[in-house]
């Protein structure tokens, strides 16, 4: 039974992460350009955002129309290079491997000791958020190799969260600015 649950959860994670979500984004988006062999898509959203995805069709970057219409070329390049950092440093694969390992331990605990599931899930979530914030800092450092530091500082200051919680996926502004200035 544990093997069935493990296989089912792993299949669901892989399907969502590498097929379903990217397929939805690709269908909604319009190919705009390519950088380092990564296609860049624009989606019609007033939200100001950029993100990257890894899929069975390859790796790609997504920009929202809000970002493209609201920023100049240099700031857009800073956002793109941050996302290239996630792709070049294989952040999506690393996070997926972490989630897969959490699922395997979780399903093991199902058969051993149900009382440990809630504490394990909480710790796993906190560790995931910590790792996610570390990956964001790594993508910032990667982007600095290709862009003017001022452009990245501007984007972080303008759009990033001033305050974060232990559940935030991105570090707060102060941590990110300190990271790129070291």
Buried (B, 14 or more C-beta within 10 A) or exposed (E): EBEEBBEEBBEEBBEEBBEEEBEEBBEEBEEEEEBEEBBBBBBEBEEBEBBBBBBEEEBBBBBBBBBBEBBEEEBBBBBBBBBBBBBBBBBBBBBBEBBBEBBBBBBEBBEEEEEBEEEBEEEBEEEBBEBBBBBBBBBBBBBBEBBEBEBBBBBBEEBBBEEBEEEBEBBBBEBBBEBBEE
